[in-house]
Amino acid sequence: MPGADLVTPRLRLRRWRPDDLEPFAALNADPEVMEHFPSMLSREETAAAVSRVEKHFEDRGYGFWAVEAPGQAPFIGFIGLLVPAFEASFTPCVEIGWRLARSWWGKGLATEGARAALAYGFERLGLDEIVSFTVPSNVRSRRVMEKLGMRYSEDFAHPRIDSKHPLCRHVLYRLSRAEWASARP
Ligand SMILES: CC(C)(COP(=O)(O)OP(=O)(O)OC[C@H]1O[C@@H](n2cnc3c(N)ncnc32)[C@H](O)[C@@H]1OP(=O)(O)O)[C@@H](O)C(=O)NCCC(=O)NCCS
């Protein structure tokens, strides 16, 4: 069923709930979490972001899922699939993305949740390719992409970021369904 929860050994990827707003706003106000973004997000910007994600779920049946660590924390961040709203040489496309609260980093959780999201994208949605992108200096995120079997494709200038801004340049990674299928354990 589109929009159903994705369950992994340590995580539940689910639709957003009103209670998620508070911890998501705290995460978006953490300078360490937001180091690779042009700015942190206010509570209002966080609420607007959740509304956009919910609209994406309504329109397409999938999106950035809220992530829960069952028995430990009701909300630790998001992981999921999204159609970027901007235009670039590689769009239209489906991207995989992630953002977790600092205290949950370094345990393999982003990779674990992302594997479930990739399986959903390729098996359930029948996608041919999933991409991911970040700034070159975001080594943690790039490492997650590599662990997922994604390969570096190209650099690009993010069209939503001023071309003179130091975070404008991005790296694009790609994973085709065939690559994903052949790399599965
Ligand atoms: C990116 C992010 C989701 C990773 O979450 P995570 O659960 O810690 O990821 P994982 O544990 O699955 O993998 C992280 C990998 O980065 C590696 N890593 C961590 N710090 C690193 C560093 N300074 N240099 C190189 N590698 C590093 C880890 O060792 C691990 O790789 P390994 O399993 O080979 O050891 C998390 O750091 C985050 O939320 N960052 C802020 C938001 C963000 O930047 N999102 C992406 C925007 S495109």
The ligand as an ORCA input file, in Angstrom:
! r2SCAN-3c Opt
* xyz 0 1
  C      24.439     12.127      7.138
  C      23.787     11.442      8.328
  C      22.303     11.195      8.052
  C      24.505     10.104      8.575
  O      23.812      9.391      9.586
  P      24.464      8.147     10.343
  O      23.344      7.329     10.908
  O      25.534      8.591     11.270
  O      25.135      7.360      9.105
  P      25.787      5.912      9.153
  O      26.188      5.587     10.567
  O      24.886      4.986      8.440
  O      27.095      6.133      8.255
  C      27.961      7.236      8.470
  C      29.329      6.916      7.900
  O      30.098      8.125      7.869
  C      31.347      7.859      8.472
  N      31.859      9.093      9.029
  C      31.419      9.767     10.096
  N      32.163     10.866     10.308
  C      33.082     10.876      9.330
  C      34.163     11.748      8.991
  N      34.389     12.856      9.697
  N      34.911     11.452      7.908
  C      34.676     10.368      7.165
  N      33.657      9.492      7.433
  C      32.898      9.754      8.506
  C      31.029      6.823      9.514
  O      32.210      6.167      9.948
  C      30.102      5.915      8.721
  O      30.796      5.090      7.786
  P      31.277      3.574      8.184
  O      30.035      2.799      8.497
  O      31.966      3.105      6.954
  O      32.162      3.680      9.386
  C      23.922     12.314      9.618
  O      25.284     12.597      9.822
  C      23.151     13.617      9.509
  O      21.960     13.666      9.800
  N      23.833     14.713      9.123
  C      23.236     16.037      9.051
  C      22.222     16.186      7.945
  C      22.810     15.968      6.586
  O      23.913     16.430      6.307
  N      22.055     15.269      5.749
  C      22.449     15.014      4.387
  C      22.238     16.191      3.548
  S      22.455     15.805      1.856
*
